[in-house]
Amino acid sequence: MGDVFIRHIELLGYEKRFFPSQHYVYMFLVKWNDLSEKLVYRRFTEIYEFHKALKEMFPIESGDINVENRIIPHLPAPKWFDGQRSTQNRQGTLAEYCYTLVNLPHKISRCLHVVNFFKVRPDDTNPVTDSQIKKPEVFLLPKDAKKNSTDITGPIVLQTYRAIADYEKSSTSEMALKAGDMVDVVEKSESGWWFCQLKNKRGWVPAAYLEPIDGPDESEEQDPNYAGELYIVQKSYTAVEEDELTLKEGDTIEVIHKLLDGWWVIRKDETTGYYPSMYLQKAGEANASMKSELRNRSAPPRRSTIRNAKSIHKQGRKQISQETYRRNSKKYLQSRRNMKEKFQNKANVIIEKNEREEKKAQPAVPPRPSKDLILNRCTESTRRKIL
């Protein structure tokens, strides 16, 4: 078996390639037990041959002996001619297949056959291309598609960003950059780490080092929400910059501004500051595997810490100062308190009014009649009771 195994396989989508002839390959992000993440490309015919060999290795678990014992998932055979429609429609099945495969008993999910098939090959990092042939078309699978083939996106030309400064990678899953490098962004994570490709290289890059080539990307950022969203701190962090916050695991905070570089503006009581989004989890959500993996990675650098970068981020971006965050947040909290007091006063008025109405509605207790009055007006039976 060995110590190497796969923790998760995520289907990102597929590519339509034109060299040496037109064909389709699926894009998988494979997450390993050493916390590395690798992008691999596989044709469906390869996947099906892998699947057949797996069934032969585990005849009981594949249902060959008794169909009731089958736990290895089904996979349809490739068509005589696999076109774009069949490639697209098969994505939901493949995503479910990979999820089930990784969650099979360890003797299957961690066997060498599975591990070796999803290991990075030379053509994953250095695909055979021809500069005279047009660039592959990328079709990404939306995260919320939920296996619905009608939700699959059309051809996507990946967004191209430019590196605004040199970046030295600190782990094997990252990618080093030189100022001016043009990269294609495959996935934008709210953690501030983006998965990019540059020629034959692929890896995670801090979003703070990237800028779109056609102008500031502030339109992609949400406006501040001073009402705040409740989040729970999943990992402690000690502030390094003056405008950051130091928090402990388990603290409850409110997120008031989500920024692309992965450093969100949060509010703790009446204090605001920056905190790594990768260490936060929305209140009420179950532990997400991807977020738990990201928590093992260091926080990305902030845009403000990148020195001497001649970047349009600094020329055209809308800057919001910490003082503005603090003032607007304080103003919102005060208005919220005023509103709460207003509703409380209104509720007290209603309660008092109801109490008065209840007192007013109660019938008055008549006075007890005197002995003379009873003797003069009541029956003989009643008069005998008081004598």
Secondary structure, DSSP 8 states (H G I E B T S, - for coil): --S--EEEEEEEEEEEE-SSS-EEEEEEEEEETTS-EEEEEE-HHHHHHHHHHHHHH-TTTTTSS-GGG--S-------SS--HHHHHHTHHHHHHHHHHHHTS-HHHHTSHHHHHHTS--HHHHS----TTS---EEEE--TT-TT-GGG----B--EEEEESS-B--SSTTB--B-TT-EEEEEEE-TTSEEEEEETTEEEEEEGGGEEETTS--GGGS----TT-EEEEE-S-B---STTB--B-TT-EEEEEE--TTSEEEEEETTEEEEEEGGGEEETT----HHHHHHTTS-----GGG-TT---HHHHH-----HHHHHHHHHHHHHHHHHHHHHHHHHHHHHHHHHHHHHHHHS--------HHHHHHHS-HHHHHHH-
